Amino acid sequence: MRDKLLPPLPRAESRIRVFHDDVTIDSYRWLRDRENPDVRAYLEAENSYAEQTTAHLSALKAEIIAEIEGRQPREGTPPALQVGPFEYFQRHEPGLAHPAWWRRPVTGGSAEQVLDPNAIPGAEVFYKLGVFEPSDDGRYVAFSFDVIGNENYELRVRDMKTGQDVWQGSKKAAIVAWAADGHTLFFTRERPSRQQCHELIRLDIATGISEVAFEETNEQSQVRVRRSDSGAWLFLDVIATSDYSSPVHTGAAEVWCIPADEASGKWRRIVRRELGYNIYVEHWGDSFLFRVDDAGPYCRLVRAPIDDPSPSSWEEIIPHRPGVTLEEIHVLERYLVVLEREGLHPRLVSRDGSGRVGTTIVPDEPSCTLKVGLSAGGARSVARHLFRSSKLVYSISSFVTPDAVIEHDLADDHSATLYRADIPGYDPDLYVSQVVMAEAEDAVEIPISLVARRDRTSPGPVVLRVYGCYGSSRWPSFTAWPSFMTALLSLLDRGVAFGWAHVRGGGEFGRPWHEAAMAERKRTTHTDLIAAAEGLVEQGFATRDAIVIEGASAGGGVVLATAALRPDLFSAVLAEVPLADILDTEMDVAMPWALVERAEYGDPHTAHEYRCLRSYDPYYNLSADRPLPPTYVDAALDDGQVLYYQPARYVAQRRSCSADRDPELVFRMRMVGGHSGASHGPGVAEERAFRMAWALDHLRRSSS
């Protein structure tokens, strides 16, 4: 019965474009009009087809859902977030969708509720926290949230004396930072049509008056505000679009500063963009610290007097070391801590005021996620740690190690575990993780973080995930997106291995790893993924007829382009919210990330860069004579990053290229939620279970 289903196909409205003497035909641009009832009808028809054609998987999906829900971490007590005289924590009441924020005095006393997301209209459908930032004295709490899924966070400020919101405004607010006076809030605001911050707003809660404190007019740059670890300074970073891979520790082209206790004072520029460097600034004692790439792409660390921070005054603390990426710098009152990474291996190294090396913390993991400080967990939250303390708090997680929070006393070199996620029924001894190296076509070694059951028979089926864009690093984690080992254990327990291919274009090996696959070299990302898959076969981990590649967002675009290059190599493709029409995204500057995409993939207005883009663009390279592997695609109607019609156009065009409308192509449109899927409730497990059941089905069919 399933084979007789006919996939939907929307009408075609051909639109011809000639650019650089190249002719393209776009038949489905009209899907951009979400107010058109035909658009909604088509999306609903695709959802109906997806449910009907996978109806035979309902029992397997239900089984996996039960497994996922049974592995949700038991209620524990993660460390509280201390800010000023209070410590803030979350409490989840039975029957409510979201945990509420509470606080209690550090010195002891009763707890009081700060924020209950369940009381926010719309949060019963979707809710995502942006920031949660208390003022130094605890009088006010700034928080932002999204109840649509489009990542337009609404900012509010709550007065804890009255429990009322005393200010609410921008729905395009991003990162916030309080001044030391406790009533001046700085926040960055995004451009109306793009997720790119261009303004710094100064808001005086006492008067309710807000004003633009800084405006960046160069559309190739954006701004970020942050407070120094010491709390004594506020920094304003002007970041080139091409460098914006992380919202927190990305270096800047230009840096301004102001004492945190002089909120209405004049900002001082301490790094000029004319220097041409990528710099991250911190404050320590009587000096500014600069992580700078002037000596090489892996960065060095220098210090300079606050009164004269010019390059002529720089004094080197840590030299540039090829192959050792200086990722982050963190400051305690008496200690400097750096997070550095050699290959895939991270380590935390502390130094005293004289620069002498003290404690070195090296995780006993082949590949893992290591983070310093504690965060409120919002999409725009910044991790923090106590400054006037010798105790450094960090978290660690991997494919086999559930999230743990560790407190390490740098004074006596002693560690204590503050929290470890407790996963019902999970036995880490049943699983093994390792790093496998595969040789790319230019002989560069591509690492793959791989996890499987110890008793798995090799070779066997593999799901191989990838990202490989914007210099963004992807590390194995147990409970954080997008690993979700609480879900992926259902694959491992059925004999499937899971791997992360750390291909070029990402940032795992520092800036050179990213630059090796930018613009006209972007095809390297795709050939690296092919090499990773071939390497797993050659080394006996995977069978050639049982490899599924998976990617989300830009990574979704990577797997679609790679599958078109080598359709014979992959049993199936999982493309979640994929950037499926790269060329059109860059041609339209009104798109949310158009300028970021140009920095990554090249500028189509330059002829040779256009031709490179054109050669692998998933949408414009679909044709009847290029059959592709079975493919799962999804999207979200309110997605603010990859707009719903980008994957929808790809699916429609691909169906039109096949006489039978490509029945092995499954497309699901989420009518609720955003880029990362459902925020809570049954939909979270259902989305993951659907993808896994679909992948398992195709692995079974290909092997038989």
C-alpha positions, 0 to 999 in steps of 0.5 A: 500500500505504501508504494502506491502513495503519490507524493504531493507536487505544487504547481511550478511558476518558472522564473528565469534569471541570467547572471554571469551568463548563467541561466537558472530557472526557479519554479518555486519562488512563490512558496515564499508567500506564507500568506498564500493558502496554496503554500499552507496546503502544500506543506500540510500535504507533505506532512500527510504524505510523510505520515502515511509513507512511514506508517509502517514505522509507527511501532518502532517509533513508539518504542524509541519514544518510550526509550527516550522518555525513560532516559530523561535525567533524574531530578538532581540539584545542579549548582546554583548561579551566584550573582551578588548576594543571591544564588539563582536556581531552577525548580520544576513543578510536576505538571508544568511545562517549564521550570521556574527560576527562584533565588535565595540569599547566599547567607541563607534564608527562604527562597522566592520565585523570580520568573515563571515561564509558564505564566508567559502567554504562548509559552504553553506552545513554545518557549525559549529563554534568551538571557537571564541576568540579575543586576549586581545587587539583585534589585532587577532581573533582565530576561528575554524570551521567544514564544514563537520560534523565530528567535526574536527575543523580547526583553523585559526587566523585573523589579524584585521589590514589587515582582512587576516588570518595569520595562519591556521593549525590543523584540530584537534584543540579543546580549545584555550586560548590567553596569555596576550601579544596578540600574543601567542596562546595556543591550545589543539590538539586531537589525530589523531584517537580519539576526545581526546586532548593529546597535548598543542601547543604554537603558536607565531603569530608574527613569525608563529612558533608553538611548543608542550608545553605539551604532555600527553602520558597516553591514559587514560587522556587528556588535557585542556587549559584555562585562569583564570577569572582574566586573570592573569593565564593560567591553563593546566588541565590533566583530567582522561578520566572517569571524562571528562563529561564537557569540561569546569568545569570538575575537573582535576587529575593534574594542571599546571599553568603559568602567562598569561604575561609570555607566553614563561615561564616555566609551574609550576605543582600545583596539582600532580596526585599522590594526587588522587583528582579531582580538579578545580583551579581558581585565586583570588587575592593572592590565588589559589582557589581549588574545590576539592573532598578530603572530599567527592564527592560533593566537598568543596572549599579551598584557598591557597597562590599562592607561596605555593598551597600544601594541607598543606596550604589549608584554607576552604571557603565552606565545603563539604555538602552531597547532595549539589553539588558545580558545578562551581566557578566564580571570579570577582575582589571583589566577588566569585560566586559559582553555586551549586545545591541541588537536581535539584535546582540550585542557585548562591551564592556570597561571598566577600573577607572575605568569607561572603555570600552576594547575593543568586540567586534562580531561580523560576523554578522546574527544569531549565538550569542556566549558568554564563557568555556569550559565542560565542556559538561555540562547544568549546567556553568558557563562560566569564564575566567581571572581574573588575565589580560588575555585574554578567551576567547569563542566565536562561531557562526552559521548559516554560521560553524562554532564558533570560540573566540577569545582577545582580549587586552584590554591590546593589543586583539589577537585570536587564533583558538584553535580553529575547527570543521573541517566536511568538505566545507563551503564557507561561501560557498555559503550566505547568512544574513540577518534578515528582518522581518515585521509582526505584527498589532499592527504590531510587527516580528518578526525571522526569522533565515534561512539558505539556499543562495546559488543557491536559487530564491526563493520556495521551501520553508521550514522555520520553527522557533520557541520563544517561551517563558519569556523564553528566547532562541534564536540561530543556531548551527552545531553546537549544539542545536537548529540542528545545521547539520551536519544542516540542510545536507541541507535547504539543499542540497535547496533548502529555506531554514531560519529561526528566528522570534524571536517574542514570549514569547522573550527576544531583545529583553529582558524586554518581549519576554517579557512581551508574550506571557505569561499572557493574552497568550500567544496573541501567540506564535502570531499572531507565528509566523503573521505570520512565515510570512506575511511570508516569503511576502509578501517572496518568500522562501517559497511559500504551499504550502511552509512547515513549522513546527517546534518542540520542547518548549514550542516544540512546543506553540507549533506545535501551537496555531498550526497549529490557528489557521491550518491552511491556512497550513502544509504540515506540522508538526514537533512534537518532544517537544511540550508538548501538554496545557498545561492539564492540566500546570498543573492537576497541581502534581506535574508537573516544570515545573507552577509554571514553566508557570503563570508562563508561561501563567497560572494555571488556577485564575483563571477568565479565565486558565483561559479563555485557556488553554482557548482554545488548549490543543492537547489540548482543542481537537481536534475532528472539524470542525477538520482539521489539517496533516500532523503529526510528533510524537515523545516519549521514554519517560524524558523528565524535562521533557515526560513521555511521555504528554503527546504520546501523549495528544494523538496518541490524542485526535487520532486519535479525532477523525478517521474515518480516524484521521488517517493523516498524523499520525506519532508516534514514541516513543523507548524510549531517551534523553531530552528531546533525543534519543539521546546518541550512536551511530547514533540521533543522525543517524537521528532528524534524518534521519527528520524531514527526510525526512518534511518533504521528502516533505510539501513535495514533495507539497504543491508538486505 
